[in-house]
Amino acid sequence: MTTKPTLIKNAKLIDPAKNKVEDGAILFADTILDVGAISSAPDGAEIIDADGHHIAPGLIDMRVTIGEPGAEHKETFKSAGRAAAAGGVTTMVMTPNTSPVIDDQSLVDFVLRRGVDRSGGVHILPAAALTKHLDGELMTEIGLMAEAGAVLFSNGDKPILSSRVLRRALSYATAFGVLVANRPEDPFLAEGGVMHGGELAARLGLPGIPDIAESIMAERDLTLAEVTGGRLLLDMISAARTLPALKRAKEKGVKAVASVNVHHLVLNENDVDGYRSFAKLSPPLRGEDDRRALVDAVATGLIDVIVSGHNPQPAEEKRLPYEEAAFGAVGLETLLAGALTLHHKGDASLSTLIRAMTLKPAEILNLPQGRLSKGAPADVILIDVGAPFKLDSDKLKSKSNNSPFDGKLLQGVVKRTFIAGKTAFTA
């Protein structure tokens, strides 16, 4: 059945391709039919007056952990889809660290089939494991899983320690043009650490993770990408010390991109003070100088993508003494509002922030979404950018509610989410 047309008028259009915001209207059914100055709508179309609110492409979140299969008590396709739609996320890339691990084509197919059936329309795309069982040793069948529909290859939260394995994986991946993601963290330097290594960690008596644990591994990964010609994603970087190597690599033409967790753009190590286990993340929240450097890197385009780092953990694994608590935070519902903090502070333009969550990930993953242009899929969100709210994590739609934004004032509410032209969420 053809989707009923919808016209949203009197809106501000955030067009990531033009990298600017313009007044106008948008007409769509299952795809976008027209954008700009639209004087009329087809018979029977739903007409929505945006009242000056913003229209943007649905967000594409490249870093989402879902418990299904194997840890459905943390998150399911259904609960993740519900949370995503409420947060304006219409496409999410699911990490492979499930049980069993997504390390063969049958599990890639399982995610694609089960996800679309249960997510309420939100696109769930699998990131396949780069090594069998995520053990960092035996490379998976990259070609077969790419053919089955895996959009990138990752070792999840486990960095690949062996340079030989990562070099082989990057070399092999070039034959298929696929993206290899790696978390840059030296496990020997990070071993036993629970927060950013610095003065605050010493004062709190907590073992720290130094920033060089990330920068040293990032240098290695970028060098391997350079010598192999492989496509590399530095996954969720957190330290200012990492940025010069990324800049040099890009200037050399290395096929490297980088993502950052939205929490690292808004929060810093001081949010851990008081032993707040909801702010225990991996990589850890770092110093204010690191945060500001990451924000500048997003504003200039050095960092390509902003992700939620959505990693649901049940209350019994977070409400523990800090050292014993699990790493991770939910983020699907706060990705947009968190990123908009930078817009409201004047640290980055609205179009730049939306671009880092829509067009850039779409280009990196070769997806048709992430655009406000004729013929693009009608994955569209209506946003009240200035709407203030105080986050109550108990009201989140995720199955878990471990958010470091709990109790904080944020601005930016999704009023309505459309996926393929159909309403997936209404505030």
FIMARKOL-145229 format. One record per residue (C-alpha): residue in one letter; x, y, z negated. Coordinates in nm, 4 decimals. Layout:
<recs>
+------+----------+----------+----------+
! resn !     east !    north !       up !
+------+----------+----------+----------+
!    A !        X !        Y !        Z !
...
+------+----------+----------+----------+
</recs>
This chain:
<recs>
+------+----------+----------+----------+
! resn !     east !    north !       up !
+------+----------+----------+----------+
!    M !   0.0000 !   0.0000 !   0.0000 !
!    T !   0.1298 !   0.3451 !   0.0891 !
!    T !   0.2092 !   0.5628 !  -0.2097 !
!    K !  -0.0273 !   0.8567 !  -0.2577 !
!    P !   0.1472 !   1.1840 !  -0.1611 !
!    T !   0.2429 !   1.4283 !  -0.4353 !
!    L !   0.3181 !   1.7977 !  -0.3972 !
!    I !   0.5003 !   1.9768 !  -0.6781 !
!    K !   0.4890 !   2.3520 !  -0.6219 !
!    N !   0.6161 !   2.6609 !  -0.8024 !
!    A !   0.9327 !   2.4766 !  -0.9033 !
!    K !   1.3032 !   2.5410 !  -0.9287 !
!    L !   1.4781 !   2.2782 !  -0.7139 !
!    I !   1.8157 !   2.1540 !  -0.8359 !
!    D !   1.9777 !   2.0359 !  -0.5134 !
!    P !   2.3048 !   1.8575 !  -0.5943 !
!    A !   2.4079 !   1.8445 !  -0.2270 !
!    K !   2.3918 !   2.2256 !  -0.2001 !
!    N !   2.5187 !   2.2573 !  -0.5582 !
!    K !   2.2667 !   2.5290 !  -0.6378 !
!    V !   1.9173 !   2.5948 !  -0.7735 !
!    E !   1.6441 !   2.7391 !  -0.5466 !
!    D !   1.2761 !   2.8239 !  -0.5836 !
!    G !   1.0494 !   2.6018 !  -0.3796 !
!    A !   0.8304 !   2.2937 !  -0.3625 !
!    I !   0.8701 !   1.9247 !  -0.2897 !
!    L !   0.6343 !   1.6835 !  -0.1128 !
!    F !   0.6857 !   1.3092 !  -0.1406 !
!    A !   0.5240 !   0.9697 !  -0.1159 !
!    D !   0.7597 !   0.6717 !  -0.1509 !
!    T !   1.0243 !   0.8905 !   0.0138 !
!    I !   1.0735 !   1.2665 !   0.0150 !
!    L !   0.8687 !   1.4160 !   0.2986 !
!    D !   0.9570 !   1.7851 !   0.2713 !
!    V !   1.1523 !   2.0214 !   0.0484 !
!    G !   1.1553 !   2.4001 !   0.0307 !
!    A !   0.8792 !   2.6401 !   0.1284 !
!    I !   0.5707 !   2.4174 !   0.1671 !
!    S !   0.2372 !   2.5864 !   0.2358 !
!    S !   0.0014 !   2.2888 !   0.2348 !
!    A !  -0.0329 !   1.9267 !   0.1309 !
!    P !  -0.1941 !   1.6274 !   0.3063 !
!    D !  -0.5540 !   1.5439 !   0.2244 !
!    G !  -0.5816 !   1.3484 !  -0.0999 !
!    A !  -0.2398 !   1.4504 !  -0.2287 !
!    E !  -0.1872 !   1.5109 !  -0.5988 !
!    I !  -0.0862 !   1.8743 !  -0.6484 !
!    I !   0.1199 !   1.9640 !  -0.9530 !
!    D !   0.2033 !   2.3202 !  -1.0542 !
!    A !   0.5527 !   2.3030 !  -1.2046 !
!    D !   0.5028 !   2.6446 !  -1.3646 !
!    G !   0.8639 !   2.7358 !  -1.2972 !
!    H !   1.0144 !   2.4162 !  -1.4373 !
!    H !   1.2965 !   2.2326 !  -1.2625 !
!    I !   1.2871 !   1.9434 !  -1.0179 !
!    A !   1.5931 !   1.7193 !  -0.9824 !
!    P !   1.6728 !   1.3785 !  -0.8376 !
!    G !   1.6329 !   1.0952 !  -1.0870 !
!    L !   1.9502 !   1.0372 !  -1.2862 !
!    I !   2.1867 !   0.7529 !  -1.1982 !
!    D !   2.3544 !   0.6154 !  -1.5112 !
!    M !   2.6658 !   0.4133 !  -1.4278 !
!    R !   2.7268 !   0.2744 !  -1.7796 !
!    V !   2.4363 !   0.0922 !  -1.9498 !
!    T !   2.4588 !  -0.2120 !  -2.1753 !
!    I !   2.1462 !  -0.4289 !  -2.1897 !
!    G !   2.1138 !  -0.7273 !  -2.4221 !
!    E !   1.9263 !  -0.9467 !  -2.1755 !
!    P !   2.0228 !  -1.2253 !  -2.1319 !
!    G !   2.1562 !  -1.3437 !  -2.4649 !
!    A !   2.1037 !  -1.0494 !  -2.7011 !
!    E !   1.7426 !  -0.9500 !  -2.6444 !
!    H !   1.7188 !  -0.8307 !  -3.0064 !
!    K !   1.9374 !  -0.5343 !  -2.9021 !
!    E !   1.7734 !  -0.4427 !  -2.5699 !
!    T !   1.5686 !  -0.6021 !  -2.2939 !
!    F !   1.5074 !  -0.5034 !  -1.9332 !
!    K !   1.1636 !  -0.3842 !  -2.0410 !
!    S !   1.2798 !  -0.1683 !  -2.3329 !
!    A !   1.5767 !  -0.0313 !  -2.1368 !
!    G !   1.3485 !   0.0580 !  -1.8471 !
!    R !   1.1076 !   0.2352 !  -2.0804 !
!    A !   1.3906 !   0.4339 !  -2.2416 !
!    A !   1.5464 !   0.5169 !  -1.9048 !
!    A !   1.2242 !   0.6515 !  -1.7544 !
!    A !   1.1662 !   0.8687 !  -2.0635 !
!    G !   1.5163 !   1.0100 !  -2.0222 !
!    G !   1.4820 !   1.0762 !  -1.6489 !
!    V !   1.7123 !   0.7878 !  -1.5540 !
!    T !   1.5712 !   0.6145 !  -1.2466 !
!    T !   1.8741 !   0.3977 !  -1.1628 !
!    M !   2.1101 !   0.2304 !  -1.4072 !
!    V !   2.4172 !   0.0150 !  -1.3623 !
!    M !   2.4199 !  -0.2685 !  -1.6131 !
!    T !   2.7500 !  -0.3825 !  -1.7633 !
!    P !   2.8415 !  -0.7529 !  -1.7272 !
!    N !   2.8996 !  -0.8253 !  -2.0982 !
!    T !   2.5851 !  -1.0339 !  -2.1437 !
!    S !   2.5570 !  -1.3951 !  -2.2605 !
!    P !   2.6264 !  -1.5631 !  -2.0252 !
!    V !   2.8584 !  -1.3089 !  -1.8657 !
!    I !   2.7567 !  -1.1862 !  -1.5185 !
!    D !   3.0474 !  -1.3604 !  -1.3493 !
!    D !   2.8855 !  -1.5498 !  -1.0604 !
!    Q !   2.6377 !  -1.4696 !  -0.7851 !
!    S !   2.3453 !  -1.6538 !  -0.9483 !
!    L !   2.3585 !  -1.4182 !  -1.2462 !
!    V !   2.3821 !  -1.1151 !  -1.0166 !
!    D !   2.0683 !  -1.2425 !  -0.8468 !
!    F !   1.9017 !  -1.3003 !  -1.1863 !
!    V !   1.9545 !  -0.9368 !  -1.2878 !
!    L !   1.8255 !  -0.8043 !  -0.9560 !
!    R !   1.5112 !  -1.0194 !  -0.9668 !
!    R !   1.4307 !  -1.0067 !  -1.3384 !
!    G !   1.5238 !  -0.6422 !  -1.3784 !
!    V !   1.2896 !  -0.5107 !  -1.1100 !
!    D !   1.0042 !  -0.7231 !  -1.2479 !
!    R !   1.0364 !  -0.5988 !  -1.6061 !
!    S !   1.1900 !  -0.2515 !  -1.6004 !
!    G !   0.8756 !  -0.0584 !  -1.5083 !
!    G !   1.0207 !   0.0376 !  -1.1720 !
!    V !   1.3607 !   0.1638 !  -1.2902 !
!    H !   1.6333 !   0.0295 !  -1.0618 !
!    I !   1.8701 !  -0.2015 !  -1.2535 !
!    L !   2.1892 !  -0.2714 !  -1.0594 !
!    P !   2.4411 !  -0.5246 !  -1.1894 !
!    A !   2.8075 !  -0.4548 !  -1.2444 !
!    A !   2.9717 !  -0.7944 !  -1.2081 !
!    A !   3.2567 !  -0.9215 !  -1.4213 !
!    L !   3.6035 !  -0.8680 !  -1.2790 !
!    T !   3.7404 !  -1.1756 !  -1.4583 !
!    K !   3.5704 !  -1.5003 !  -1.5621 !
!    H !   3.4106 !  -1.4757 !  -1.9050 !
!    L !   3.5690 !  -1.1268 !  -1.9292 !
!    D !   3.8843 !  -1.2998 !  -2.0565 !
!    G !   4.1139 !  -1.0876 !  -1.8393 !
!    E !   4.2820 !  -1.3830 !  -1.6724 !
!    L !   4.1016 !  -1.5570 !  -1.3858 !
!    M !   3.9573 !  -1.3259 !  -1.1194 !
!    T !   3.5926 !  -1.3794 !  -1.0229 !
!    E !   3.4537 !  -1.4327 !  -0.6720 !
!    I !   3.4362 !  -1.0640 !  -0.5864 !
!    G !   3.3247 !  -1.1156 !  -0.2265 !
!    L !   3.0378 !  -1.3492 !  -0.3083 !
!    M !   2.9055 !  -1.1303 !  -0.5892 !
!    A !   2.9345 !  -0.8160 !  -0.3775 !
!    E !   2.7303 !  -0.9900 !  -0.1101 !
!    A !   2.4751 !  -1.0910 !  -0.3764 !
!    G !   2.4290 !  -0.7255 !  -0.4760 !
!    A !   2.6864 !  -0.6313 !  -0.7412 !
!    V !   2.7560 !  -0.2584 !  -0.7077 !
!    L !   3.0891 !  -0.2526 !  -0.8922 !
!    F !   3.3241 !  -0.4823 !  -1.0814 !
!    S !   3.4167 !  -0.4279 !  -1.4431 !
!    N !   3.5556 !  -0.6044 !  -1.7465 !
!    G !   3.2970 !  -0.4317 !  -1.9643 !
!    D !   3.4387 !  -0.3079 !  -2.2931 !
!    K !   3.7502 !  -0.5238 !  -2.2615 !
!    P !   4.0390 !  -0.3550 !  -2.0803 !
!    I !   4.2393 !  -0.5829 !  -1.8522 !
!    L !   4.5691 !  -0.6241 !  -2.0317 !
!    S !   4.7570 !  -0.8034 !  -1.7516 !
!    S !   4.8894 !  -0.5616 !  -1.4903 !
!    R !   4.9307 !  -0.8550 !  -1.2537 !
!    V !   4.5620 !  -0.9499 !  -1.2806 !
!    L !   4.4434 !  -0.5925 !  -1.2262 !
!    R !   4.6798 !  -0.5461 !  -0.9312 !
!    R !   4.5467 !  -0.8639 !  -0.7681 !
!    A !   4.1867 !  -0.7596 !  -0.8328 !
!    L !   4.2392 !  -0.4137 !  -0.6818 !
!    S !   4.4167 !  -0.5643 !  -0.3801 !
!    Y !   4.1471 !  -0.8249 !  -0.3236 !
!    A !   3.8693 !  -0.5702 !  -0.3703 !
!    T !   4.0039 !  -0.3595 !  -0.0831 !
!    A !   3.8886 !  -0.6295 !   0.1608 !
!    F !   3.5289 !  -0.5602 !   0.0562 !
!    G !   3.5562 !  -0.1885 !  -0.0208 !
!    V !   3.4161 !  -0.2438 !  -0.3682 !
!    L !   3.4764 !  -0.0324 !  -0.6771 !
!    V !   3.6822 !  -0.1686 !  -0.9667 !
!    A !   3.6166 !  -0.0133 !  -1.3088 !
!    N !   3.8511 !  -0.0445 !  -1.6030 !
!    R !   3.8386 !   0.0992 !  -1.9547 !
!    P !   4.1838 !   0.2526 !  -2.0043 !
!    E !   4.2851 !   0.1494 !  -2.3538 !
!    D !   4.6014 !  -0.0241 !  -2.4717 !
!    P !   4.4679 !  -0.2855 !  -2.7165 !
!    F !   4.7973 !  -0.3017 !  -2.9060 !
!    L !   4.7944 !   0.0706 !  -2.9811 !
!    A !   4.4206 !   0.0655 !  -3.0532 !
!    E !   4.4231 !  -0.2509 !  -3.2648 !
!    G !   4.2376 !  -0.2101 !  -3.5921 !
!    G !   4.1431 !   0.1524 !  -3.5214 !
!    V !   3.7915 !   0.2747 !  -3.5889 !
!    M !   3.8087 !   0.6467 !  -3.5044 !
!    H !   4.0329 !   0.9028 !  -3.3344 !
!    G !   4.3819 !   0.8923 !  -3.4780 !
!    G !   4.4533 !   1.2286 !  -3.6366 !
!    E !   4.4387 !   1.4383 !  -3.9497 !
!    L !   4.0701 !   1.3657 !  -4.0175 !
!    A !   4.1227 !   0.9896 !  -3.9947 !
!    A !   4.4092 !   1.0186 !  -4.2426 !
!    R !   4.1946 !   1.2255 !  -4.4800 !
!    L !   3.9071 !   0.9754 !  -4.4578 !
!    G !   4.1462 !   0.6839 !  -4.5063 !
!    L !   4.0388 !   0.5226 !  -4.1788 !
!    P !   4.2720 !   0.3569 !  -3.9260 !
!    G !   4.2958 !   0.5632 !  -3.6074 !
!    I !   4.3103 !   0.5030 !  -3.2328 !
!    P !   4.5666 !   0.7427 !  -3.0809 !
!    D !   4.4981 !   0.9247 !  -2.7567 !
!    I !   4.8096 !   0.7675 !  -2.6014 !
!    A !   4.6301 !   0.4306 !  -2.6137 !
!    E !   4.4145 !   0.5697 !  -2.3342 !
!    S !   4.6625 !   0.7828 !  -2.1416 !
!    I !   4.9291 !   0.5118 !  -2.1146 !
!    M !   4.6810 !   0.2609 !  -1.9745 !
!    A !   4.5282 !   0.5216 !  -1.7418 !
!    E !   4.8736 !   0.5936 !  -1.5943 !
!    R !   4.9161 !   0.2224 !  -1.5260 !
!    D !   4.5727 !   0.1814 !  -1.3700 !
!    L !   4.6176 !   0.4839 !  -1.1433 !
!    T !   4.9586 !   0.3589 !  -1.0310 !
!    L !   4.8128 !   0.0189 !  -0.9426 !
!    A !   4.5315 !   0.1882 !  -0.7491 !
!    E !   4.7908 !   0.3903 !  -0.5595 !
!    V !   5.0067 !   0.0927 !  -0.4573 !
!    T !   4.7111 !  -0.1320 !  -0.3659 !
!    G !   4.4847 !   0.1252 !  -0.2005 !
!    G !   4.1993 !  -0.0044 !  -0.4168 !
!    R !   3.9021 !   0.1988 !  -0.5381 !
!    L !   3.9333 !   0.2601 !  -0.9118 !
!    L !   3.6949 !   0.4015 !  -1.1710 !
!    L !   3.8565 !   0.5171 !  -1.4948 !
!    D !   3.5649 !   0.4201 !  -1.7143 !
!    M !   3.4631 !   0.6602 !  -1.9949 !
!    I !   3.7798 !   0.8595 !  -2.0518 !
!    S !   3.7976 !   1.0549 !  -2.3761 !
!    A !   4.1385 !   1.2221 !  -2.4121 !
!    A !   4.2820 !   1.5454 !  -2.2728 !
!    R !   4.6143 !   1.3652 !  -2.2368 !
!    T !   4.4616 !   1.1442 !  -1.9642 !
!    L !   4.3586 !   1.4321 !  -1.7359 !
!    P !   4.6977 !   1.5342 !  -1.5845 !
!    A !   4.7550 !   1.1820 !  -1.4515 !
!    L !   4.4055 !   1.1778 !  -1.3003 !
!    K !   4.4675 !   1.5153 !  -1.1364 !
!    R !   4.8018 !   1.4040 !  -0.9903 !
!    A !   4.6477 !   1.0840 !  -0.8555 !
!    K !   4.3630 !   1.2674 !  -0.6861 !
!    E !   4.6042 !   1.5187 !  -0.5326 !
!    K !   4.8023 !   1.2247 !  -0.3900 !
!    G !   4.4877 !   1.0836 !  -0.2317 !
!    V !   4.4542 !   0.7859 !  -0.4631 !
!    K !   4.1017 !   0.6418 !  -0.4419 !
!    A !   4.0294 !   0.7137 !  -0.8069 !
!    V !   3.7247 !   0.8571 !  -0.9825 !
!    A !   3.6512 !   0.9005 !  -1.3515 !
!    S !   3.3507 !   0.8992 !  -1.5810 !
!    V !   3.2925 !   1.0458 !  -1.9248 !
!    N !   3.0399 !   0.9555 !  -2.1921 !
!    V !   2.8043 !   1.2480 !  -2.2602 !
!    H !   2.8685 !   1.2133 !  -2.6329 !
!    H !   3.2342 !   1.3048 !  -2.5780 !
!    L !   3.1270 !   1.6283 !  -2.4061 !
!    V !   2.9051 !   1.7448 !  -2.6921 !
!    L !   3.0416 !   1.5891 !  -3.0119 !
!    N !   3.3871 !   1.5532 !  -3.1625 !
!    E !   3.5620 !   1.3670 !  -3.4446 !
!    N !   3.4046 !   1.5964 !  -3.7037 !
!    D !   3.0727 !   1.4248 !  -3.6356 !
!    V !   3.2250 !   1.1178 !  -3.8012 !
!    D !   3.2903 !   1.3148 !  -4.1226 !
!    G !   3.0872 !   1.1688 !  -4.4059 !
!    Y !   3.1493 !   0.8224 !  -4.2577 !
!    R !   2.8601 !   0.8559 !  -4.0115 !
!    S !   2.8562 !   0.5117 !  -3.8526 !
!    F !   2.6072 !   0.6236 !  -3.5853 !
!    A !   2.8990 !   0.8297 !  -3.4461 !
!    K !   3.1316 !   0.5279 !  -3.4292 !
!    L !   3.1949 !   0.4938 !  -3.0569 !
!    S !   3.4403 !   0.3213 !  -2.8278 !
!    P !   3.6365 !   0.5124 !  -2.7093 !
!    P !   3.6163 !   0.7207 !  -3.0268 !
!    L !   3.4991 !   1.0784 !  -3.0493 !
!    R !   3.8185 !   1.2825 !  -3.0319 !
!    G !   3.9351 !   1.6289 !  -3.1340 !
!    E !   3.7781 !   1.9586 !  -3.0287 !
!    D !   4.0665 !   2.0281 !  -2.7892 !
!    D !   3.9936 !   1.6982 !  -2.6157 !
!    R !   3.6224 !   1.7779 !  -2.5940 !
!    R !   3.6849 !   2.1175 !  -2.4400 !
!    A !   3.9310 !   1.9724 !  -2.1891 !
!    L !   3.6756 !   1.7109 !  -2.0837 !
!    V !   3.4081 !   1.9785 !  -2.0405 !
!    D !   3.6437 !   2.1837 !  -1.8214 !
!    A !   3.7229 !   1.8718 !  -1.6167 !
!    V !   3.3505 !   1.8141 !  -1.5535 !
!    A !   3.2977 !   2.1815 !  -1.4630 !
!    T !   3.5828 !   2.1716 !  -1.2079 !
!    G !   3.4902 !   1.8287 !  -1.0674 !
!    L !   3.8051 !   1.6521 !  -1.1886 !
!    I !   3.5778 !   1.4167 !  -1.3824 !
!    D !   3.3215 !   1.2917 !  -1.1336 !
!    V !   3.0442 !   1.1300 !  -1.3360 !
!    I !   2.8679 !   1.1742 !  -1.6701 !
!    V !   2.7287 !   0.8526 !  -1.8202 !
!    S !   2.5242 !   0.7677 !  -2.1274 !
!    G !   2.7486 !   0.4844 !  -2.2442 !
!    H !   2.4217 !   0.3292 !  -2.3649 !
!    N !   2.5224 !   0.0535 !  -2.6076 !
!    P !   2.2326 !  -0.0486 !  -2.8335 !
!    Q !   2.3130 !  -0.1943 !  -3.1747 !
!    P !   2.0527 !  -0.3030 !  -3.4308 !
!    A !   2.0302 !  -0.1131 !  -3.7593 !
!    E !   2.1840 !  -0.3948 !  -3.9605 !
!    E !   2.5025 !  -0.3661 !  -3.7533 !
!    K !   2.5259 !   0.0152 !  -3.7796 !
!    R !   2.4094 !   0.0876 !  -4.1350 !
!    L !   2.7247 !  -0.0551 !  -4.2866 !
!    P !   3.0457 !   0.0888 !  -4.4329 !
!    Y !   3.2132 !   0.2746 !  -4.1465 !
!    E !   3.4960 !   0.0279 !  -4.0880 !
!    E !   3.2512 !  -0.2644 !  -4.0726 !
!    A !   2.9886 !  -0.1000 !  -3.8517 !
!    A !   2.9605 !  -0.1911 !  -3.4833 !
!    F !   3.0842 !   0.0448 !  -3.2140 !
!    G !   2.8263 !   0.1978 !  -2.9804 !
!    A !   2.5316 !   0.4323 !  -2.9388 !
!    V !   2.2122 !   0.4427 !  -2.7381 !
!    G !   2.2055 !   0.7173 !  -2.4768 !
!    L !   1.9527 !   0.6634 !  -2.1994 !
!    E !   1.7010 !   0.9033 !  -2.3565 !
!    T !   1.9582 !   1.1669 !  -2.4521 !
!    L !   2.1856 !   1.1681 !  -2.1449 !
!    L !   2.0087 !   1.4641 !  -1.9842 !
!    A !   1.9498 !   1.6711 !  -2.2979 !
!    G !   2.3061 !   1.6098 !  -2.4120 !
!    A !   2.4506 !   1.7213 !  -2.0793 !
!    L !   2.2227 !   2.0275 !  -2.0720 !
!    T !   2.3927 !   2.1446 !  -2.3926 !
!    L !   2.6851 !   2.2487 !  -2.1705 !
!    H !   2.4510 !   2.4484 !  -1.9459 !
!    H !   2.2933 !   2.6292 !  -2.2389 !
!    K !   2.6366 !   2.7168 !  -2.3781 !
!    G !   2.7536 !   2.8441 !  -2.0389 !
!    D !   3.0289 !   2.5830 !  -2.0136 !
!    A !   2.9101 !   2.4342 !  -1.6827 !
!    S !   2.6467 !   2.5221 !  -1.4246 !
!    L !   2.3157 !   2.3386 !  -1.4166 !
!    S !   2.3726 !   2.2164 !  -1.0608 !
!    T !   2.7224 !   2.0855 !  -1.1461 !
!    L !   2.5887 !   1.8853 !  -1.4399 !
!    I !   2.3001 !   1.7375 !  -1.2410 !
!    R !   2.5387 !   1.6579 !  -0.9553 !
!    A !   2.7565 !   1.4544 !  -1.1941 !
!    M !   2.4535 !   1.2429 !  -1.2883 !
!    T !   2.2912 !   1.2089 !  -0.9444 !
!    L !   2.4730 !   1.2729 !  -0.6175 !
!    K !   2.8244 !   1.1830 !  -0.7340 !
!    P !   2.7332 !   0.8377 !  -0.8675 !
!    A !   2.5152 !   0.7812 !  -0.5598 !
!    E !   2.8089 !   0.8603 !  -0.3313 !
!    I !   3.0489 !   0.6446 !  -0.5328 !
!    L !   2.8088 !   0.3476 !  -0.5275 !
!    N !   2.6830 !   0.4065 !  -0.1702 !
!    L !   2.3224 !   0.4491 !  -0.2847 !
!    P !   2.0506 !   0.6470 !  -0.1000 !
!    Q !   1.9242 !   0.8010 !  -0.4263 !
!    G !   2.0535 !   1.1135 !  -0.5988 !
!    R !   1.9382 !   1.3640 !  -0.3356 !
!    L !   1.6560 !   1.6122 !  -0.2799 !
!    S !   1.6442 !   1.5737 !   0.0967 !
!    K !   1.3969 !   1.4477 !   0.3547 !
!    G !   1.3976 !   1.0707 !   0.3825 !
!    A !   1.5653 !   1.0086 !   0.0475 !
!    P !   1.3869 !   0.7795 !  -0.2003 !
!    A !   1.1315 !   0.9730 !  -0.4046 !
!    D !   1.3076 !   0.9190 !  -0.7360 !
!    V !   1.2346 !   1.2604 !  -0.8823 !
!    I !   1.2133 !   1.4150 !  -1.2295 !
!    L !   1.0332 !   1.7253 !  -1.3550 !
!    I !   1.2301 !   1.8921 !  -1.6371 !
!    D !   1.1588 !   2.1650 !  -1.8895 !
!    V !   1.5235 !   2.2652 !  -1.9217 !
!    G !   1.4730 !   2.5023 !  -2.2147 !
!    A !   1.2341 !   2.2963 !  -2.4296 !
!    P !   1.3871 !   2.2544 !  -2.7777 !
!    F !   1.3480 !   1.9441 !  -2.9906 !
!    K !   1.5058 !   1.7786 !  -3.2911 !
!    L !   1.6024 !   1.4220 !  -3.2167 !
!    D !   1.4389 !   1.1619 !  -3.4392 !
!    S !   1.6125 !   0.8371 !  -3.3483 !
!    D !   1.3262 !   0.6357 !  -3.5003 !
!    K !   1.1040 !   0.7636 !  -3.2175 !
!    L !   1.3330 !   0.6529 !  -2.9350 !
!    K !   1.1874 !   0.4033 !  -2.6916 !
!    S !   1.5004 !   0.1895 !  -2.6880 !
!    K !   1.4805 !  -0.1301 !  -2.8910 !
!    S !   1.7715 !   0.0019 !  -3.0989 !
!    N !   1.8023 !   0.3566 !  -3.2305 !
!    N !   2.1699 !   0.4115 !  -3.3086 !
!    S !   2.2121 !   0.7676 !  -3.1778 !
!    P !   2.4826 !   1.0090 !  -3.2978 !
!    F !   2.2442 !   1.2883 !  -3.1943 !
!    D !   2.0018 !   1.1833 !  -3.4706 !
!    G !   1.8772 !   1.4933 !  -3.6509 !
!    K !   2.0455 !   1.7323 !  -3.4073 !
!    L !   1.8733 !   2.0106 !  -3.2141 !
!    L !   1.8769 !   1.9606 !  -2.8361 !
!    Q !   1.7182 !   2.1339 !  -2.5374 !
!    G !   1.5774 !   1.9787 !  -2.2231 !
!    V !   1.2740 !   1.7530 !  -2.1938 !
!    V !   1.1678 !   1.5284 !  -1.9067 !
!    K !   0.8024 !   1.6045 !  -1.8407 !
!    R !   0.7488 !   1.3473 !  -1.5692 !
!    T !   0.9514 !   1.0776 !  -1.3930 !
!    F !   0.8670 !   0.9468 !  -1.0464 !
!    I !   1.0224 !   0.6345 !  -0.8959 !
!    A !   0.9517 !   0.5696 !  -0.5281 !
!    G !   0.6814 !   0.8346 !  -0.5621 !
!    K !   0.4957 !   0.6599 !  -0.8444 !
!    T !   0.4750 !   0.7957 !  -1.1980 !
!    A !   0.7021 !   0.5957 !  -1.4315 !
!    F !   0.6803 !   0.8309 !  -1.7297 !
!    T !   0.4753 !   1.1279 !  -1.8434 !
!    A !   0.5644 !   1.3240 !  -2.1560 !
+------+----------+----------+----------+
</recs>
